[in-house]
Amino acid sequence: MELRVLQYFLTITREESISKAAESLHITQPTLSRQIKELENEFKKPLFIRGTRKITLTKDGVLFKQYAQEIVSLAEKAERDMLKKDEELSGDIYIGSGESPGIRLVMKVLSKMQITYPHIQFHLFSGNAQDVAYRLDSGLLDFGIFIDPVDLTKYDYFRLPVKETLGILMRKDSPLASYDYITPQLLKNESIILFDQDIVKNEIAGWIGGNQRKLNVRVTYNLINNIALLVEEGGGYAFTFQDLVSTDDHSELCFKPLSPSLDVGINIAWKKYHLFSKQSEQFLELLKEEAGKV
């Protein structure tokens, strides 16, 4: 299985047509068809459903597409790093993170580096802890930013000098909006919107003094922006972090902290024994320097 064939495969999935893909790749259609057939023969299973107007992926094809994209992305990343000039700090830095106001410190470092090192390009990925860990383990990220609680035993990491306050996002006219703090008892019979992250669910289960089943969880999520719209429409009470969603005078929403309080830390992690590029080393050094000023 060659990298070139993976690129052929991905082009077909994008164009949904072998003829259009062949035109895009500047090769003949029979050549492309033969390469894909050989790929399918190698796996002993079809990757495409060949329709009359377009071709689509089989279930195995969908799975293989994910692997192909990761392999091609890693190859492109390696090529860019190897071809950069030694005399200048350049190249790419890949960072994955969940949504958190606490990563403003990281963004501050990125902003400064853009000015000092104009040839460095940053690539930011947003997702929950599972998404970020998967991409970090796969080599698609240089750094992953994780909000506690999280198991970092297989990583090296640096704890950022910030804390996040966990609470409930709700409408300003909701029954619980009159309370200064939200207790487990207040949420007992309400529709709950919860993080789709097992270790955080366990933390919240501990907060309510039992297990998650004591809450009426109707929706789970990984990123808050769409969920804020659901809360605006009266779709429930969402666990989230303070200041992630605007709750100013123009907003229909408000945020209430929990009681007992749940404040969590933030960590930036990388694979153990990872060989950093020069630009990644500089980023981490500047981040630690900036953290020391807080």
N, C-alpha and C positions, 0 to 999 in steps of 0.2 A: 504494500500500500504506500504510494508515493504522495508527497505533499501536493504535487501538481494535480493528482486525481481528486484529492479532497477539495481543491479549489474548483475543479470541474463540477463536482457533486454540488457544492454550495451555489454555484452559478445557476445550475439547473433548478434548484429549489427556489431561487430568487426569481428567475424568469418564468418558471412553470411551463417551460417548453424546451425541448432539446434543440430545435432549430434556432430559436432565439438565443439560447445559451451558446450554441456553436458560433453564431454570428458575433456575439459579444466577446467570445474568447479568440476569434479569428482562426478557428479550425473548422474542418469539414464536419458535417453532421454524422456521417458514418464513423469517422474517427472517434467522435465524442460518444456515440452510442456504444461502440466497441469497448471503450474504456470503462463506461458505467456497467456494461454487462460483465466485464471481467471482475469489477469490484463486487457485484452481486454474487458472482460465482465463487469468489474468495470467501464470502460469508455464508454461502449456501442458502441465501434467502433474498427475496425481492426487497428493494428499497423504495421503489416507485410503483404507483398505480398509474398505468398509461391510459388516460382517457382520450376521447376523440378530439377535444378542444384544448385540454391542458393535462399536465401530469401532476399528481399529488404524492405525498409521502405515505408509505405504509407506517404501521406502528413502529417497526424496527427502523424505518427510515427517519422518523422523528427523533428517536434515541440517538442514531448515528449522527444526525445533524448537530446535536448538542456537542458531541465529542469532536466532530470535524471543526466546528467553530472555535472550540478551545485550542485545538492543535494548531490551526492556522494563525490564531491570535498570538499564541506563544512564539511561533516561528517568526512572525512579523516583528514582535517585540525584541526577540534575540537579534534579528538582522539590524534593526535600528540601533540597538546598543553597541553592536560590534562595528558598525560602519561610522559611528560618530568620531569626530576629531579628538585626539588626545589632549590637544592644547587648550580646549575650551570645555567648560562644564555644560553639557548638553544631554539630550536624550529624554526619556519618558519616566514618569513616576506614577504608579497606579495605586490608588487609595480607595478602600471600600469602607462604608460606614452606614450605620442607621441614622435616623433623624434625631438630632439632639442640639440644643443651643450651646452645649458645652464644647462642641467642636469649632466654635468661633476662634479659639486659640490656634487650631490647625489652619484655618482659613487665613488667619493673620500672617502666619509663616508663608503660606502659599503666595499671598499677595506680595510680600516683600521679595520672595525669590523670583517672581515674575519680572520685577524691576532689575534685580541684581544679575539674574541669569536668564536673559531673554530667549535662550535657545533650549530651555527646559520646557517640556510640555507635560501638563498634569492631566490625568484621566481619573475622574471621580465616579464611583459606583455606589448607588444607594440601595440598601436592602436590609433585611433583618439579620440577626446574628448568624443564623444557619446559612443564609445566602453568602454573607461575607466570608465566613469560615471555609465554605466550599471553594470559593474562588481563591482564597489565600492558600489553601492546601494544594490547589491545582496549579499554582504558580502564576495565576492571572493577575494577582495583586502583589505589590511590594509590602503594603501595610494594610492592616485591618483595624478599625476602631470599634471597640466593643463596650457596651454599657453593662455594668454590673446588674444582676449576678451573672457571671460567665465563667466557664472552665477554661483556663489559659495554660494548663499544665504542659501542653505540647508546643507552646510558643515561648519566645522571649518577648518581653513587653515592658512598657514604660507607662506608669500611672500619671495621668494628667491632673494638675492641681485644681480640679473643678468638681462640683457636685451637682447632680440633677435632682429636682424634687418631683416625685410621682404624685399624681392627683387625678381628678376627674374633670373632663371637659363636658359641659352641659349648656343648654339654652339658659339665657338670663331669666326667662319666665318659667323655668321648670320648678317643680315643688322643692327640690333640694338646693336651689340657688340662694335661699335665705340663710343657709348654714355657713359658718366660717370654715368649718372642717367637715370632712366626710368620714363617717365611721362605717365599719362593716355592717352594723345593724341597719343603717339608713339605706344601704344598697340591697337589702335582703330580697325585696319583691320587685326590683326594678329591672328593666332590660339592659343588659351589660354588653359593652363592646370591649373586647380584650385583645391584647397582643397575641399574635400567633407565634409564640416562642416558648418552648416547654419550660426552660429554666426560669423565665420570668413568671410564667403561670404558677410555678411552684412557690416562688417568692410571695406572690399575691395570695396563694392558698394559705401560707403561713400567716400572712397579715390578717386574714379573716378568722384565723384560729381553727382551721380545719382543712377542708379541701375545696377545690374550685367548684365542686358541684353545689356548694351552698349558695353560689351566685347563679342568677338566671342569664347565662351567657348566650346571647342570640347571634352575635357576629364576632368574628375574629379578623385581624388585619395585620399587615406588616409595615405599612407606611400610613401616616396620619392624614395627609391632605384630603384624600377622597372621603375618609371617615368623618372629617370635620363637616363636610356637606351633609352626610347622613345625620349627624347630631343636629345640625341646623334644621333639618326636616323633621325633627322629633323622633329620630330612630333609636334613641337610647343614650346611656351614659358611658363615655369612653375613658378608659384608663390611658393616660398619656403623661408626658413630661411638661412642666411649666414652660411657657413662652414659645412653644413650638407652633402654636396657632394664635393668631391675633385675637385678643379679647378687649380691644380698645372700645371707645364710645360708639364707634361705627359698626361694631360687631354685634351679632345676636348671641354670641357665646360668652361664657365665663369659665374660669378655672378655679377649682377648689382643692386645696391640698388634703392629704389623708391624715387621719388621726386613729391610731398612732402613725407618726410620720414615716415615710419611706424615702430616704435620700440615698442616691446611688452614685458610685464613681464611674469614671470613664478611663479606658485603657487603649493605648495604641500598641498593636502586636505585630510580630513578624515571625516567619518560620525559623525554628532553631537551626543553627549552623548555616543560615542563609548567607550567601556571598553577595553583599550589597554592591550595586553600581555606585560610581562616584557621586552621582546626583542624589541617590537615595541616602548615602552617608551624610551628605551635606544637609539634606532636609531634616534628618533625625537630629543632627547636631544643633541646628538652628532651633528646632522645636524644643529641645531640652533647655537651650539657652533662654528662649522666650518664656518657658514654664518657670524658670528660676526667678523671673521678674514678678511673678504673680504673688 
